[in-house]
Amino acid sequence: MEWKIYTKGGDKGETALIGGTRVPKYHQKIEAYGTIDELKSYLGLIRDLSEDEATSELLFEIQDRLFTTESLIAADSEESTHRLPKLFESDVELLEKSIDKMNETLPELTSFIMPGGHVLASHAHIARTICRRAERLTIKSAETHPIDPLCIKYLNRLSDFLFVLARKFAYELGGKEIKWKPRI
């Protein structure tokens, strides 16, 4: 059977959550998982630009966890999540261990830094801001719709990971880390 990419089901501005509930395409859950999809796509760009195989493999795994996060947010009820992949505390721990490992080789952070310094660092900073937006939208949606709290925790830790990854790229690829000097 051929799988068609278009269903025409959304032609009137609605889409279905996992479980079948029809909602407007601007629904809070759609905004949240749509932003995670944007982040996931941006991480694909970083993965393609990075020549570090270990980083690329880790980003691929993170993209997989983001697919999981999207599906959990897209569920219309707890019953709809039973056959979906799950996030685990170990997924958050992997991000934390990766942050700690990267920090071992980086200079101590003593002030805010300006995003930039190297093309890959800039891309990681953009991904970080997309991740923060996804986190805010997920938190907002969780106020009125059931969402696994681990989704929020994962996004929070991922934004920290992306900040440190940006620093790693700048440092290892010969870029600059420019400290913010507030004009007072």
N, C-alpha and C positions, 0 to 999 in steps of 0.2 A: 504494500500500500504506500502510495506517495504521501509525503508529509508536506503540506503546503504552508508556506511562511505567512500567507495572509489568510485570515479567517472571516474578515468583514464584520466580526462581532463588535469591533470598537468604532465603527463608522459613525455612531451617534454619540461619541464621547464617553462611553463607558467601557469598562473592562471587568474581567472576573478575577476575584481572589481565589487562592487555592481552597477549594471547598465549594466553589460555585457562586458565591454571593457576588452580585453585580454592583459595582461602585463607579462613581465618576472618576475620570482619569486624573483629576486633581485631588483625590482622596489622600488623607495623610499617610496611609500605608503605601500608596503608590509613589508619593513624593519621597518617602524614606527609602524604599527599595530601589526606586529609579535612580536616586543619588548614589546608592551603593553600586548600582550597575555602572554609573559614570566613573566611580572610583576604580572599580574592577577593570574597566577598559583602559583607564589611565595607567594603572599598574602594568597592563600588558605593554603599553608603550615604553615604560621604564625598563621592563624586562627585556624588550627587544633592543633597547639602546645599551644596556649594560653588557660589558664583556666579562663580568665576573660570574662564572657558572654557578657558584654557591648562592650568590644573591639572586640570580635568575630562578634557580630552583625554589628558593624560599618564597619569592614573589609569586611563583606559580601556585605553591601551596596556599598562600594567603588568598589568591584569587579563588581557589576552590572553597576556602572557608567563607569568602564573601558570597559565593553562590548559595552556600548553606544558609547564611544570615538572611539573604534576600528571600529565600523560600520560607524560612520561619516567620519573617515579617509579613509575607504575602498570604499566610494562612488566615482564613476567616474565623477559625475557632481552634480550641485546644485539640479537639478531635481530628481536625484536619492536619495536625502536625505529626500524628502517630506514624505515618509512613514516609516522613521526610528525614533527610539526614540531620544530625544533631551537632551542635557545638559542645565542646567539652572544656572544662577548666584547663586541661593540658594544652588547648589551642592558645589560650591567653598566656600560659606559662612559656610556650615556645617563643612568643613575641618578647616576653620579659627577658628570657635567656639570650635572645638575639640582641636585644638592646644592651644588656650587660656586656656581652662579648664585643660589640662594636665600640662601646664606651671605653673598653680597656686600651684601645689604640688611639683614642682621641684626646686632644688637650682638654683640660678642665674647662667647663663652661662658666664664665665669670660675669657675663652680661647677656642681654638680648642680642640676637644677631639678625642682620638683614637677610631675607631670603635671597638666594642667588649664590654666586661664587663659582659655579660650573654649570654647564647645561644640565647634567644629570641631577645635580643638587637642586637646581631650579625646578625641574620636573617633580622631584620628590617633595619639595615644599608645596607645589600646586596640589599634588595628591594628598598631602597632609591637610590642606584647607578643605578639599572636597570631603575628606574623611570626617573632619570636624562638623561640616554641614550635615553629612549623613547622620552623625551622632545626634546632633540637635533635633533633626527631623524625626529620628527614631524615638528619642525621649518624648517629644511632643505627641507622637502617635501613641506611645505607651500610656499616656495619661487617660486615654479613652478606649484603647483597644489592647487586648492581651498580647504582650510581646515578651518573649523569654529575656529576662534581665541580662543573661550572658551575651546577648547580641549587643547590648549597650556597652557592657564591659569590654567586649572584644574590639568594638570600634574605638573606644577610648584608648585602649592600649595600642591599637594600630596607629593612631595619630601620633603617639609618642614614638613608636618605632619609625615612622616615616620622617619625623624630625631628626632622629639620630642617623637614619639612613642618608638624609640630605647632608648632614655634617660629614659622614663617612665618605660620601662621594666627593665632596669638596676637598677633603683632606687627602684622600688616596689618589685623586686624579689631578693633583697639582693646582687646584682652584684656591680661591681665597674665602676666608670666613670673615666677613666684615661686621664688626661690633657696632651696635646701634649706640650712637652718642647723642642723647637727647639735647636739644637746644633749649637751654634754660636761661 
